[in-house]
Each structure stands twice: as structure tokens, then as C-alpha cells.
Amino acid sequence: MLSTAHPPWCARGHRCGLGEHRSAPHVVQVAGVGRAVLTRVRGAGGREHAEVLVRLELAGHEPRARWQLGMLLAGMGRVLGRARALRG
């Protein structure tokens, strides 16, 4: 059940609901490359996680676009692996 006590980082309002607390989104934008949006979430069970949405501008040439997607997946795998190691 969702706790009625909001954590300090909770954005409250319409963002907070559906059994979870959500922070305001944090956006990192790199012109000509893409952007990432990070939101901190605490689920109804109390577990916290980061929700990340990444938008990468792809090359117009198909082999290069596939390479970019592969590099993005590989990089995300490294990030998730490091996060797991830090979690202990």
C-alpha cells in the first residue's frame, strides 16, 4: 500500500499515484545527440528504482544506425552491471 508520507524528493500532485511516489523528471540533453530523462520511483512495496528514458538521434545510414543501437545496448548493459555491483 502506498504510504501517505511523501519522501522529500517526491514531486507530489499528479505525478504521485498509482501506488507509487515519483520525483520530477531530470533531463540531460545533448544537442545533436539525444537526451535522457531520469525519474526516481518508490513503488507501493517500498522498493525504489530509477526509471530512465533515452532518446538517441540515429544516423540516416542503416548500418551506422544499427551500430549506434548496438553501442547503446552495450553501454546500458555496463551501466546496469555497475549499478548491480554498487547495490551489494
PyMOL Python script that loads the backbone (N, CA, C, O; Angstrom):
from pymol import cmd

cmd.read_pdbstr("""\
ATOM      1  N   MET A   1       0.843  -1.181   0.000  1.00  0.00           N
ATOM      2  CA  MET A   1       0.000   0.000   0.000  1.00  0.00           C
ATOM      3  C   MET A   1       0.886   1.241   0.000  1.00  0.00           C
ATOM      4  O   MET A   1       1.912   1.273   0.679  1.00  0.00           O
ATOM      5  N   LEU A   2       0.497   2.255  -0.754  1.00  0.00           N
ATOM      6  CA  LEU A   2       1.258   3.494  -0.865  1.00  0.00           C
ATOM      7  C   LEU A   2       1.225   4.242   0.459  1.00  0.00           C
ATOM      8  O   LEU A   2       0.157   4.499   1.015  1.00  0.00           O
ATOM      9  N   SER A   3       2.399   4.586   0.951  1.00  0.00           N
ATOM     10  CA  SER A   3       2.492   5.389   2.166  1.00  0.00           C
ATOM     11  C   SER A   3       2.010   6.799   1.863  1.00  0.00           C
ATOM     12  O   SER A   3       2.327   7.356   0.812  1.00  0.00           O
ATOM     13  N   THR A   4       1.245   7.376   2.781  1.00  0.00           N
ATOM     14  CA  THR A   4       0.773   8.744   2.571  1.00  0.00           C
ATOM     15  C   THR A   4       1.865   9.761   2.847  1.00  0.00           C
ATOM     16  O   THR A   4       1.743  10.913   2.431  1.00  0.00           O
ATOM     17  N   ALA A   5       2.931   9.369   3.538  1.00  0.00           N
ATOM     18  CA  ALA A   5       4.053  10.276   3.800  1.00  0.00           C
ATOM     19  C   ALA A   5       4.938  10.334   2.552  1.00  0.00           C
ATOM     20  O   ALA A   5       5.533   9.333   2.153  1.00  0.00           O
ATOM     21  N   HIS A   6       5.014  11.487   1.960  1.00  0.00           N
ATOM     22  CA  HIS A   6       5.834  11.654   0.761  1.00  0.00           C
ATOM     23  C   HIS A   6       7.306  11.775   1.140  1.00  0.00           C
ATOM     24  O   HIS A   6       7.639  12.497   2.080  1.00  0.00           O
ATOM     25  N   PRO A   7       8.202  11.073   0.420  1.00  0.00           N
ATOM     26  CA  PRO A   7       9.630  11.299   0.647  1.00  0.00           C
ATOM     27  C   PRO A   7       9.978  12.718   0.179  1.00  0.00           C
ATOM     28  O   PRO A   7       9.244  13.299  -0.620  1.00  0.00           O
ATOM     29  N   PRO A   8      11.083  13.275   0.668  1.00  0.00           N
ATOM     30  CA  PRO A   8      11.437  14.658   0.304  1.00  0.00           C
ATOM     31  C   PRO A   8      11.564  14.898  -1.193  1.00  0.00           C
ATOM     32  O   PRO A   8      11.303  16.007  -1.659  1.00  0.00           O
ATOM     33  N   TRP A   9      11.956  13.891  -1.952  1.00  0.00           N
ATOM     34  CA  TRP A   9      12.173  14.057  -3.385  1.00  0.00           C
ATOM     35  C   TRP A   9      10.900  13.883  -4.213  1.00  0.00           C
ATOM     36  O   TRP A   9      10.928  14.114  -5.422  1.00  0.00           O
ATOM     37  N   CYS A  10       9.798  13.486  -3.603  1.00  0.00           N
ATOM     38  CA  CYS A  10       8.557  13.217  -4.335  1.00  0.00           C
ATOM     39  C   CYS A  10       7.992  14.506  -4.928  1.00  0.00           C
ATOM     40  O   CYS A  10       7.940  15.535  -4.254  1.00  0.00           O
ATOM     41  N   ALA A  11       7.570  14.446  -6.188  1.00  0.00           N
ATOM     42  CA  ALA A  11       7.013  15.620  -6.869  1.00  0.00           C
ATOM     43  C   ALA A  11       5.571  15.893  -6.455  1.00  0.00           C
ATOM     44  O   ALA A  11       5.049  16.981  -6.702  1.00  0.00           O
ATOM     45  N   ARG A  12       4.936  14.927  -5.837  1.00  0.00           N
ATOM     46  CA  ARG A  12       3.548  15.037  -5.380  1.00  0.00           C
ATOM     47  C   ARG A  12       2.607  15.319  -6.552  1.00  0.00           C
ATOM     48  O   ARG A  12       2.969  15.093  -7.706  1.00  0.00           O
ATOM     49  N   GLY A  13       1.438  15.798  -6.267  1.00  0.00           N
ATOM     50  CA  GLY A  13       0.487  16.152  -7.318  1.00  0.00           C
ATOM     51  C   GLY A  13       0.160  14.973  -8.220  1.00  0.00           C
ATOM     52  O   GLY A  13       0.074  13.833  -7.765  1.00  0.00           O
ATOM     53  N   HIS A  14      -0.020  15.260  -9.506  1.00  0.00           N
ATOM     54  CA  HIS A  14      -0.425  14.236 -10.462  1.00  0.00           C
ATOM     55  C   HIS A  14       0.655  13.188 -10.713  1.00  0.00           C
ATOM     56  O   HIS A  14       0.348  12.110 -11.222  1.00  0.00           O
ATOM     57  N   ARG A  15       1.912  13.474 -10.371  1.00  0.00           N
ATOM     58  CA  ARG A  15       2.988  12.500 -10.585  1.00  0.00           C
ATOM     59  C   ARG A  15       2.942  11.376  -9.557  1.00  0.00           C
ATOM     60  O   ARG A  15       3.431  10.274  -9.805  1.00  0.00           O
ATOM     61  N   CYS A  16       2.355  11.662  -8.412  1.00  0.00           N
ATOM     62  CA  CYS A  16       2.331  10.718  -7.304  1.00  0.00           C
ATOM     63  C   CYS A  16       0.985  10.001  -7.318  1.00  0.00           C
ATOM     64  O   CYS A  16      -0.057  10.630  -7.134  1.00  0.00           O
ATOM     65  N   GLY A  17       1.002   8.725  -7.529  1.00  0.00           N
ATOM     66  CA  GLY A  17      -0.231   7.964  -7.576  1.00  0.00           C
ATOM     67  C   GLY A  17       0.019   6.589  -8.150  1.00  0.00           C
ATOM     68  O   GLY A  17       1.165   6.186  -8.349  1.00  0.00           O
ATOM     69  N   LEU A  18      -1.049   5.876  -8.416  1.00  0.00           N
ATOM     70  CA  LEU A  18      -0.964   4.526  -8.963  1.00  0.00           C
ATOM     71  C   LEU A  18      -0.074   3.642  -8.102  1.00  0.00           C
ATOM     72  O   LEU A  18       0.626   2.765  -8.608  1.00  0.00           O
ATOM     73  N   GLY A  19      -0.110   3.883  -6.785  1.00  0.00           N
ATOM     74  CA  GLY A  19       0.648   3.043  -5.868  1.00  0.00           C
ATOM     75  C   GLY A  19       2.117   3.357  -5.776  1.00  0.00           C
ATOM     76  O   GLY A  19       2.885   2.528  -5.288  1.00  0.00           O
ATOM     77  N   GLU A  20       2.546   4.535  -6.231  1.00  0.00           N
ATOM     78  CA  GLU A  20       3.957   4.869  -6.172  1.00  0.00           C
ATOM     79  C   GLU A  20       4.170   6.363  -5.973  1.00  0.00           C
ATOM     80  O   GLU A  20       3.281   7.174  -6.231  1.00  0.00           O
ATOM     81  N   HIS A  21       5.375   6.712  -5.506  1.00  0.00           N
ATOM     82  CA  HIS A  21       5.829   8.098  -5.426  1.00  0.00           C
ATOM     83  C   HIS A  21       6.826   8.292  -6.558  1.00  0.00           C
ATOM     84  O   HIS A  21       7.642   7.409  -6.825  1.00  0.00           O
ATOM     85  N   ARG A  22       6.766   9.460  -7.238  1.00  0.00           N
ATOM     86  CA  ARG A  22       7.658   9.752  -8.366  1.00  0.00           C
ATOM     87  C   ARG A  22       8.259  11.134  -8.202  1.00  0.00           C
ATOM     88  O   ARG A  22       7.575  12.076  -7.801  1.00  0.00           O
ATOM     89  N   SER A  23       9.536  11.248  -8.512  1.00  0.00           N
ATOM     90  CA  SER A  23      10.184  12.563  -8.498  1.00  0.00           C
ATOM     91  C   SER A  23       9.814  13.324  -9.758  1.00  0.00           C
ATOM     92  O   SER A  23       9.251  12.760 -10.696  1.00  0.00           O
ATOM     93  N   ALA A  24      10.132  14.598  -9.769  1.00  0.00           N
ATOM     94  CA  ALA A  24      10.046  15.356 -11.015  1.00  0.00           C
ATOM     95  C   ALA A  24      11.118  14.789 -11.948  1.00  0.00           C
ATOM     96  O   ALA A  24      12.183  14.389 -11.477  1.00  0.00           O
ATOM     97  N   PRO A  25      10.867  14.747 -13.243  1.00  0.00           N
ATOM     98  CA  PRO A  25      11.880  14.211 -14.157  1.00  0.00           C
ATOM     99  C   PRO A  25      13.092  15.130 -14.256  1.00  0.00           C
ATOM    100  O   PRO A  25      12.962  16.353 -14.235  1.00  0.00           O
ATOM    101  N   HIS A  26      14.268  14.526 -14.365  1.00  0.00           N
ATOM    102  CA  HIS A  26      15.521  15.254 -14.551  1.00  0.00           C
ATOM    103  C   HIS A  26      15.980  14.970 -15.982  1.00  0.00           C
ATOM    104  O   HIS A  26      16.109  13.810 -16.375  1.00  0.00           O
ATOM    105  N   VAL A  27      16.224  16.013 -16.750  1.00  0.00           N
ATOM    106  CA  VAL A  27      16.543  15.869 -18.172  1.00  0.00           C
ATOM    107  C   VAL A  27      17.980  16.292 -18.446  1.00  0.00           C
ATOM    108  O   VAL A  27      18.439  17.342 -17.996  1.00  0.00           O
ATOM    109  N   VAL A  28      18.681  15.435 -19.204  1.00  0.00           N
ATOM    110  CA  VAL A  28      20.011  15.769 -19.717  1.00  0.00           C
ATOM    111  C   VAL A  28      19.891  15.743 -21.234  1.00  0.00           C
ATOM    112  O   VAL A  28      19.556  14.715 -21.822  1.00  0.00           O
ATOM    113  N   GLN A  29      20.164  16.873 -21.859  1.00  0.00           N
ATOM    114  CA  GLN A  29      20.038  16.971 -23.310  1.00  0.00           C
ATOM    115  C   GLN A  29      21.379  17.359 -23.908  1.00  0.00           C
ATOM    116  O   GLN A  29      22.041  18.283 -23.436  1.00  0.00           O
ATOM    117  N   VAL A  30      21.772  16.640 -24.956  1.00  0.00           N
ATOM    118  CA  VAL A  30      22.999  16.952 -25.685  1.00  0.00           C
ATOM    119  C   VAL A  30      22.582  17.239 -27.129  1.00  0.00           C
ATOM    120  O   VAL A  30      22.131  16.345 -27.844  1.00  0.00           O
ATOM    121  N   ALA A  31      22.737  18.487 -27.544  1.00  0.00           N
ATOM    122  CA  ALA A  31      22.310  18.904 -28.875  1.00  0.00           C
ATOM    123  C   ALA A  31      22.939  18.037 -29.961  1.00  0.00           C
ATOM    124  O   ALA A  31      24.144  17.786 -29.951  1.00  0.00           O
ATOM    125  N   GLY A  32      22.127  17.593 -30.876  1.00  0.00           N
ATOM    126  CA  GLY A  32      22.604  16.788 -31.992  1.00  0.00           C
ATOM    127  C   GLY A  32      22.875  15.334 -31.656  1.00  0.00           C
ATOM    128  O   GLY A  32      23.264  14.560 -32.531  1.00  0.00           O
ATOM    129  N   VAL A  33      22.675  14.948 -30.398  1.00  0.00           N
ATOM    130  CA  VAL A  33      22.945  13.571 -29.975  1.00  0.00           C
ATOM    131  C   VAL A  33      21.686  12.914 -29.426  1.00  0.00           C
ATOM    132  O   VAL A  33      21.302  11.831 -29.869  1.00  0.00           O
ATOM    133  N   GLY A  34      21.048  13.562 -28.467  1.00  0.00           N
ATOM    134  CA  GLY A  34      19.844  12.995 -27.874  1.00  0.00           C
ATOM    135  C   GLY A  34      19.636  13.513 -26.469  1.00  0.00           C
ATOM    136  O   GLY A  34      20.200  14.532 -26.069  1.00  0.00           O
ATOM    137  N   ARG A  35      18.806  12.781 -25.721  1.00  0.00           N
ATOM    138  CA  ARG A  35      18.519  13.197 -24.358  1.00  0.00           C
ATOM    139  C   ARG A  35      18.172  12.000 -23.498  1.00  0.00           C
ATOM    140  O   ARG A  35      17.799  10.939 -23.999  1.00  0.00           O
ATOM    141  N   ALA A  36      18.301  12.189 -22.200  1.00  0.00           N
ATOM    142  CA  ALA A  36      17.919  11.162 -21.228  1.00  0.00           C
ATOM    143  C   ALA A  36      17.055  11.830 -20.166  1.00  0.00           C
ATOM    144  O   ALA A  36      17.320  12.958 -19.750  1.00  0.00           O
ATOM    145  N   VAL A  37      16.019  11.119 -19.736  1.00  0.00           N
ATOM    146  CA  VAL A  37      15.123  11.603 -18.692  1.00  0.00           C
ATOM    147  C   VAL A  37      15.161  10.584 -17.561  1.00  0.00           C
ATOM    148  O   VAL A  37      14.889   9.402 -17.775  1.00  0.00           O
ATOM    149  N   LEU A  38      15.502  11.043 -16.353  1.00  0.00           N
ATOM    150  CA  LEU A  38      15.614  10.179 -15.184  1.00  0.00           C
ATOM    151  C   LEU A  38      14.527  10.555 -14.184  1.00  0.00           C
ATOM    152  O   LEU A  38      14.344  11.731 -13.867  1.00  0.00           O
ATOM    153  N   THR A  39      13.804   9.545 -13.686  1.00  0.00           N
ATOM    154  CA  THR A  39      12.782   9.747 -12.665  1.00  0.00           C
ATOM    155  C   THR A  39      13.008   8.734 -11.557  1.00  0.00           C
ATOM    156  O   THR A  39      13.150   7.539 -11.817  1.00  0.00           O
ATOM    157  N   ARG A  40      13.039   9.213 -10.325  1.00  0.00           N
ATOM    158  CA  ARG A  40      13.163   8.328  -9.166  1.00  0.00           C
ATOM    159  C   ARG A  40      11.758   7.873  -8.769  1.00  0.00           C
ATOM    160  O   ARG A  40      10.824   8.673  -8.730  1.00  0.00           O
ATOM    161  N   VAL A  41      11.621   6.572  -8.474  1.00  0.00           N
ATOM    162  CA  VAL A  41      10.312   5.998  -8.176  1.00  0.00           C
ATOM    163  C   VAL A  41      10.391   5.123  -6.932  1.00  0.00           C
ATOM    164  O   VAL A  41      11.325   4.336  -6.781  1.00  0.00           O
ATOM    165  N   ARG A  42       9.417   5.259  -6.046  1.00  0.00           N
ATOM    166  CA  ARG A  42       9.251   4.338  -4.919  1.00  0.00           C
ATOM    167  C   ARG A  42       7.918   3.641  -5.122  1.00  0.00           C
ATOM    168  O   ARG A  42       6.863   4.276  -5.113  1.00  0.00           O
ATOM    169  N   GLY A  43       7.978   2.318  -5.305  1.00  0.00           N
ATOM    170  CA  GLY A  43       6.780   1.537  -5.535  1.00  0.00           C
ATOM    171  C   GLY A  43       5.958   1.345  -4.271  1.00  0.00           C
ATOM    172  O   GLY A  43       6.394   1.695  -3.174  1.00  0.00           O
ATOM    173  N   ALA A  44       4.767   0.786  -4.436  1.00  0.00           N
ATOM    174  CA  ALA A  44       3.847   0.565  -3.316  1.00  0.00           C
ATOM    175  C   ALA A  44       4.475  -0.311  -2.240  1.00  0.00           C
ATOM    176  O   ALA A  44       4.149  -0.161  -1.062  1.00  0.00           O
ATOM    177  N   GLY A  45       5.368  -1.223  -2.618  1.00  0.00           N
ATOM    178  CA  GLY A  45       6.026  -2.108  -1.657  1.00  0.00           C
ATOM    179  C   GLY A  45       7.208  -1.471  -0.953  1.00  0.00           C
ATOM    180  O   GLY A  45       7.821  -2.096  -0.087  1.00  0.00           O
ATOM    181  N   GLY A  46       7.543  -0.225  -1.312  1.00  0.00           N
ATOM    182  CA  GLY A  46       8.654   0.475  -0.676  1.00  0.00           C
ATOM    183  C   GLY A  46       9.970   0.393  -1.430  1.00  0.00           C
ATOM    184  O   GLY A  46      10.921   1.095  -1.085  1.00  0.00           O
ATOM    185  N   ARG A  47      10.045  -0.445  -2.448  1.00  0.00           N
ATOM    186  CA  ARG A  47      11.272  -0.592  -3.242  1.00  0.00           C
ATOM    187  C   ARG A  47      11.457   0.621  -4.140  1.00  0.00           C
ATOM    188  O   ARG A  47      10.505   1.072  -4.775  1.00  0.00           O
ATOM    189  N   GLU A  48      12.673   1.152  -4.198  1.00  0.00           N
ATOM    190  CA  GLU A  48      12.961   2.306  -5.047  1.00  0.00           C
ATOM    191  C   GLU A  48      13.739   1.897  -6.282  1.00  0.00           C
ATOM    192  O   GLU A  48      14.529   0.953  -6.251  1.00  0.00           O
ATOM    193  N   HIS A  49      13.514   2.604  -7.349  1.00  0.00           N
ATOM    194  CA  HIS A  49      14.270   2.371  -8.577  1.00  0.00           C
ATOM    195  C   HIS A  49      14.342   3.660  -9.391  1.00  0.00           C
ATOM    196  O   HIS A  49      13.631   4.627  -9.120  1.00  0.00           O
ATOM    197  N   ALA A  50      15.204   3.648 -10.379  1.00  0.00           N
ATOM    198  CA  ALA A  50      15.339   4.759 -11.315  1.00  0.00           C
ATOM    199  C   ALA A  50      14.716   4.335 -12.631  1.00  0.00           C
ATOM    200  O   ALA A  50      14.959   3.233 -13.121  1.00  0.00           O
ATOM    201  N   GLU A  51      13.927   5.200 -13.184  1.00  0.00           N
ATOM    202  CA  GLU A  51      13.322   4.965 -14.488  1.00  0.00           C
ATOM    203  C   GLU A  51      14.041   5.890 -15.463  1.00  0.00           C
ATOM    204  O   GLU A  51      14.085   7.101 -15.248  1.00  0.00           O
ATOM    205  N   VAL A  52      14.600   5.336 -16.526  1.00  0.00           N
ATOM    206  CA  VAL A  52      15.395   6.123 -17.467  1.00  0.00           C
ATOM    207  C   VAL A  52      14.825   5.957 -18.867  1.00  0.00           C
ATOM    208  O   VAL A  52      14.635   4.839 -19.345  1.00  0.00           O
ATOM    209  N   LEU A  53      14.554   7.078 -19.514  1.00  0.00           N
ATOM    210  CA  LEU A  53      14.104   7.096 -20.898  1.00  0.00           C
ATOM    211  C   LEU A  53      15.205   7.763 -21.709  1.00  0.00           C
ATOM    212  O   LEU A  53      15.595   8.892 -21.414  1.00  0.00           O
ATOM    213  N   VAL A  54      15.708   7.077 -22.724  1.00  0.00           N
ATOM    214  CA  VAL A  54      16.796   7.609 -23.540  1.00  0.00           C
ATOM    215  C   VAL A  54      16.311   7.760 -24.974  1.00  0.00           C
ATOM    216  O   VAL A  54      15.693   6.858 -25.538  1.00  0.00           O
ATOM    217  N   ARG A  55      16.604   8.917 -25.548  1.00  0.00           N
ATOM    218  CA  ARG A  55      16.292   9.151 -26.960  1.00  0.00           C
ATOM    219  C   ARG A  55      17.598   9.502 -27.656  1.00  0.00           C
ATOM    220  O   ARG A  55      18.222  10.515 -27.341  1.00  0.00           O
ATOM    221  N   LEU A  56      18.008   8.669 -28.595  1.00  0.00           N
ATOM    222  CA  LEU A  56      19.260   8.848 -29.323  1.00  0.00           C
ATOM    223  C   LEU A  56      18.935   9.138 -30.785  1.00  0.00           C
ATOM    224  O   LEU A  56      18.178   8.408 -31.424  1.00  0.00           O
ATOM    225  N   GLU A  57      19.514  10.205 -31.296  1.00  0.00           N
ATOM    226  CA  GLU A  57      19.326  10.514 -32.713  1.00  0.00           C
ATOM    227  C   GLU A  57      20.160   9.531 -33.528  1.00  0.00           C
ATOM    228  O   GLU A  57      21.378   9.453 -33.366  1.00  0.00           O
ATOM    229  N   LEU A  58      19.501   8.791 -34.394  1.00  0.00           N
ATOM    230  CA  LEU A  58      20.178   7.765 -35.188  1.00  0.00           C
ATOM    231  C   LEU A  58      20.673   8.320 -36.514  1.00  0.00           C
ATOM    232  O   LEU A  58      20.096   9.252 -37.075  1.00  0.00           O
ATOM    233  N   ALA A  59      21.736   7.736 -36.992  1.00  0.00           N
ATOM    234  CA  ALA A  59      22.292   8.096 -38.300  1.00  0.00           C
ATOM    235  C   ALA A  59      21.292   7.737 -39.389  1.00  0.00           C
ATOM    236  O   ALA A  59      20.477   6.830 -39.216  1.00  0.00           O
ATOM    237  N   GLY A  60      21.353   8.437 -40.492  1.00  0.00           N
ATOM    238  CA  GLY A  60      20.464   8.168 -41.617  1.00  0.00           C
ATOM    239  C   GLY A  60      20.884   6.954 -42.438  1.00  0.00           C
ATOM    240  O   GLY A  60      20.120   6.480 -43.279  1.00  0.00           O
ATOM    241  N   HIS A  61      22.067   6.461 -42.206  1.00  0.00           N
ATOM    242  CA  HIS A  61      22.607   5.315 -42.945  1.00  0.00           C
ATOM    243  C   HIS A  61      22.390   4.064 -42.102  1.00  0.00           C
ATOM    244  O   HIS A  61      22.862   3.999 -40.967  1.00  0.00           O
ATOM    245  N   GLU A  62      21.688   3.076 -42.635  1.00  0.00           N
ATOM    246  CA  GLU A  62      21.244   1.930 -41.845  1.00  0.00           C
ATOM    247  C   GLU A  62      22.346   1.164 -41.099  1.00  0.00           C
ATOM    248  O   GLU A  62      22.175   0.900 -39.908  1.00  0.00           O
ATOM    249  N   PRO A  63      23.449   0.799 -41.724  1.00  0.00           N
ATOM    250  CA  PRO A  63      24.460   0.089 -40.936  1.00  0.00           C
ATOM    251  C   PRO A  63      24.961   0.914 -39.742  1.00  0.00           C
ATOM    252  O   PRO A  63      25.221   0.370 -38.668  1.00  0.00           O
ATOM    253  N   ARG A  64      25.092   2.210 -39.940  1.00  0.00           N
ATOM    254  CA  ARG A  64      25.562   3.077 -38.848  1.00  0.00           C
ATOM    255  C   ARG A  64      24.502   3.170 -37.744  1.00  0.00           C
ATOM    256  O   ARG A  64      24.854   3.159 -36.564  1.00  0.00           O
ATOM    257  N   ALA A  65      23.232   3.260 -38.093  1.00  0.00           N
ATOM    258  CA  ALA A  65      22.149   3.314 -37.104  1.00  0.00           C
ATOM    259  C   ALA A  65      22.122   2.021 -36.280  1.00  0.00           C
ATOM    260  O   ALA A  65      21.944   2.068 -35.063  1.00  0.00           O
ATOM    261  N   ARG A  66      22.296   0.878 -36.932  1.00  0.00           N
ATOM    262  CA  ARG A  66      22.333  -0.400 -36.198  1.00  0.00           C
ATOM    263  C   ARG A  66      23.534  -0.447 -35.258  1.00  0.00           C
ATOM    264  O   ARG A  66      23.434  -0.951 -34.139  1.00  0.00           O
ATOM    265  N   TRP A  67      24.668   0.079 -35.714  1.00  0.00           N
ATOM    266  CA  TRP A  67      25.854   0.126 -34.856  1.00  0.00           C
ATOM    267  C   TRP A  67      25.571   0.989 -33.630  1.00  0.00           C
ATOM    268  O   TRP A  67      25.916   0.609 -32.511  1.00  0.00           O
ATOM    269  N   GLN A  68      24.936   2.166 -33.837  1.00  0.00           N
ATOM    270  CA  GLN A  68      24.595   3.039 -32.717  1.00  0.00           C
ATOM    271  C   GLN A  68      23.697   2.308 -31.707  1.00  0.00           C
ATOM    272  O   GLN A  68      23.917   2.403 -30.499  1.00  0.00           O
ATOM    273  N   LEU A  69      22.699   1.590 -32.197  1.00  0.00           N
ATOM    274  CA  LEU A  69      21.799   0.851 -31.309  1.00  0.00           C
ATOM    275  C   LEU A  69      22.550  -0.221 -30.531  1.00  0.00           C
ATOM    276  O   LEU A  69      22.295  -0.428 -29.344  1.00  0.00           O
ATOM    277  N   GLY A  70      23.465  -0.894 -31.192  1.00  0.00           N
ATOM    278  CA  GLY A  70      24.270  -1.909 -30.511  1.00  0.00           C
ATOM    279  C   GLY A  70      25.132  -1.298 -29.420  1.00  0.00           C
ATOM    280  O   GLY A  70      25.249  -1.852 -28.327  1.00  0.00           O
ATOM    281  N   MET A  71      25.732  -0.158 -29.718  1.00  0.00           N
ATOM    282  CA  MET A  71      26.563   0.528 -28.722  1.00  0.00           C
ATOM    283  C   MET A  71      25.726   1.016 -27.549  1.00  0.00           C
ATOM    284  O   MET A  71      26.170   0.971 -26.401  1.00  0.00           O
ATOM    285  N   LEU A  72      24.511   1.485 -27.838  1.00  0.00           N
ATOM    286  CA  LEU A  72      23.612   1.927 -26.775  1.00  0.00           C
ATOM    287  C   LEU A  72      23.258   0.760 -25.853  1.00  0.00           C
ATOM    288  O   LEU A  72      23.301   0.899 -24.631  1.00  0.00           O
ATOM    289  N   LEU A  73      22.912  -0.374 -26.427  1.00  0.00           N
ATOM    290  CA  LEU A  73      22.590  -1.553 -25.616  1.00  0.00           C
ATOM    291  C   LEU A  73      23.785  -2.028 -24.804  1.00  0.00           C
ATOM    292  O   LEU A  73      23.641  -2.387 -23.635  1.00  0.00           O
ATOM    293  N   ALA A  74      24.952  -2.031 -25.410  1.00  0.00           N
ATOM    294  CA  ALA A  74      26.158  -2.452 -24.688  1.00  0.00           C
ATOM    295  C   ALA A  74      26.444  -1.502 -23.531  1.00  0.00           C
ATOM    296  O   ALA A  74      26.778  -1.940 -22.430  1.00  0.00           O
ATOM    297  N   GLY A  75      26.312  -0.204 -23.782  1.00  0.00           N
ATOM    298  CA  GLY A  75      26.539   0.783 -22.732  1.00  0.00           C
ATOM    299  C   GLY A  75      25.527   0.653 -21.600  1.00  0.00           C
ATOM    300  O   GLY A  75      25.888   0.771 -20.430  1.00  0.00           O
ATOM    301  N   MET A  76      24.274   0.412 -21.937  1.00  0.00           N
ATOM    302  CA  MET A  76      23.247   0.233 -20.908  1.00  0.00           C
ATOM    303  C   MET A  76      23.533  -1.021 -20.087  1.00  0.00           C
ATOM    304  O   MET A  76      23.302  -1.042 -18.878  1.00  0.00           O
ATOM    305  N   GLY A  77      24.032  -2.054 -20.739  1.00  0.00           N
ATOM    306  CA  GLY A  77      24.403  -3.273 -20.014  1.00  0.00           C
ATOM    307  C   GLY A  77      25.509  -3.005 -19.002  1.00  0.00           C
ATOM    308  O   GLY A  77      25.473  -3.520 -17.885  1.00  0.00           O
ATOM    309  N   ARG A  78      26.493  -2.196 -19.397  1.00  0.00           N
ATOM    310  CA  ARG A  78      27.578  -1.837 -18.469  1.00  0.00           C
ATOM    311  C   ARG A  78      27.044  -1.011 -17.301  1.00  0.00           C
ATOM    312  O   ARG A  78      27.427  -1.241 -16.154  1.00  0.00           O
ATOM    313  N   VAL A  79      26.166  -0.057 -17.583  1.00  0.00           N
ATOM    314  CA  VAL A  79      25.583   0.778 -16.521  1.00  0.00           C
ATOM    315  C   VAL A  79      24.798  -0.086 -15.546  1.00  0.00           C
ATOM    316  O   VAL A  79      24.938   0.066 -14.333  1.00  0.00           O
ATOM    317  N   LEU A  80      23.978  -0.984 -16.060  1.00  0.00           N
ATOM    318  CA  LEU A  80      23.183  -1.856 -15.185  1.00  0.00           C
ATOM    319  C   LEU A  80      24.079  -2.784 -14.377  1.00  0.00           C
ATOM    320  O   LEU A  80      23.799  -3.048 -13.207  1.00  0.00           O
ATOM    321  N   GLY A  81      25.149  -3.282 -14.981  1.00  0.00           N
ATOM    322  CA  GLY A  81      26.084  -4.139 -14.258  1.00  0.00           C
ATOM    323  C   GLY A  81      26.774  -3.397 -13.125  1.00  0.00           C
ATOM    324  O   GLY A  81      26.955  -3.945 -12.038  1.00  0.00           O
ATOM    325  N   ARG A  82      27.159  -2.151 -13.376  1.00  0.00           N
ATOM    326  CA  ARG A  82      27.791  -1.345 -12.324  1.00  0.00           C
ATOM    327  C   ARG A  82      26.794  -1.029 -11.208  1.00  0.00           C
ATOM    328  O   ARG A  82      27.144  -1.068 -10.029  1.00  0.00           O
ATOM    329  N   ALA A  83      25.575  -0.723 -11.577  1.00  0.00           N
ATOM    330  CA  ALA A  83      24.552  -0.427 -10.572  1.00  0.00           C
ATOM    331  C   ALA A  83      24.310  -1.655  -9.693  1.00  0.00           C
ATOM    332  O   ALA A  83      24.130  -1.533  -8.481  1.00  0.00           O
ATOM    333  N   ARG A  84      24.307  -2.816 -10.299  1.00  0.00           N
ATOM    334  CA  ARG A  84      24.113  -4.050  -9.535  1.00  0.00           C
ATOM    335  C   ARG A  84      25.278  -4.263  -8.555  1.00  0.00           C
ATOM    336  O   ARG A  84      25.070  -4.659  -7.408  1.00  0.00           O
ATOM    337  N   ALA A  85      26.503  -3.996  -9.024  1.00  0.00           N
ATOM    338  CA  ALA A  85      27.682  -4.166  -8.160  1.00  0.00           C
ATOM    339  C   ALA A  85      27.648  -3.196  -6.977  1.00  0.00           C
ATOM    340  O   ALA A  85      28.047  -3.552  -5.869  1.00  0.00           O
ATOM    341  N   LEU A  86      27.175  -1.981  -7.211  1.00  0.00           N
ATOM    342  CA  LEU A  86      27.099  -0.980  -6.143  1.00  0.00           C
ATOM    343  C   LEU A  86      26.007  -1.294  -5.135  1.00  0.00           C
ATOM    344  O   LEU A  86      26.089  -0.892  -3.974  1.00  0.00           O
ATOM    345  N   ARG A  87      25.002  -2.000  -5.573  1.00  0.00           N
ATOM    346  CA  ARG A  87      23.874  -2.339  -4.721  1.00  0.00           C
ATOM    347  C   ARG A  87      24.289  -3.302  -3.603  1.00  0.00           C
ATOM    348  O   ARG A  87      23.710  -3.307  -2.517  1.00  0.00           O
ATOM    349  N   GLY A  88      25.287  -4.097  -3.895  1.00  0.00           N
ATOM    350  CA  GLY A  88      25.828  -5.010  -2.883  1.00  0.00           C
ATOM    351  C   GLY A  88      25.014  -6.176  -2.756  1.00  0.00           C
ATOM    352  O   GLY A  88      25.318  -7.056  -1.950  1.00  0.00           O
TER     353      GLY A  88
END
""", "prot")
cmd.dss("prot")
cmd.show_as("cartoon", "prot")
cmd.util.cbc("prot")
cmd.orient("prot")
